[in-house]
Amino acid sequence: MLIQVKDLKKIYSLGESIDVPALRGINLSIGKNEYVAIMGPSGSGKSTLMNIIGCLDVPSEGSDILDSHDVSQMSDDELAVIRNRQIGFVFQTFNLLPRANSLHNVELPLIYSGVNRGVRRNLAREALERVGLADRMFHKPNELSGGQRQRVAIARALVNNPAIILADEPTGNLDSNTGEEIMEIFEQLHKAGNTIVLITHEEYIAKHSQRVIKLLDGLVQSDERLN
């Protein structure tokens, strides 16, 4: 399994004697090349779960195994390395550098990895071509539509050839037609062999996946395979 979480709990301390449980004992596994949607109402724990799977946070209890590594026991520096090499992130708000063009935005993970300029530029070009933005490489975010900005963000997530792509409400800031175009890209990436975990509250977006996991009050409420 690519991802295995066992008895995963996350408790946030808000002050003296005030503990808020976000995850109450999650157990789930995700294999390579799966396409999974995680759903749930506000406060269900889906964002907390994504942050832990994405090595942005650590659990209070339980284990989080990513590609045979128990990341729940790693230091902040070790987690940063795993994030950069193993995980590609796509966010609702795109998170692009406003003064950098598309090519440079996509290069960023490779810069952090110490890849030399010539290699990283070629890899960034290839990633932008994969998402249909070969003609927008030198445009800055304010010169792109919302859908094009999200394509740049997807290319950035792909450029390190990560083990998993985590997408947090990737169509949340887009109109429905543009959202469907973005979901078609995720489908193409999945067909090409990528593992995708998608956080969404929209049923029609979740239906693009193979499997829907629904959370409620920090627990898995249901786990259904769609195809």
Secondary structure, DSSP 8 states (H G I E B T S, - for coil): --EEEEEEEEEEEEETTEEEEEEEEEEEEE-TT-EEEEE--TTSSHHHHHHHHTTSS--SEEEEEETTEEGGG--HHHHHHHHHHHEEEEETT----TTS-HHHHHHHHHHHTT--HHHHHHHHHHHHHHTT-GGGTT--GGGS-HHHHHHHHHHHHHTT--SEEEEESTTTTS-HHHHHHHHHHHHHHHHTT--EEEE-S-HHHHTTSSEEEEEETTEEEEEEE--
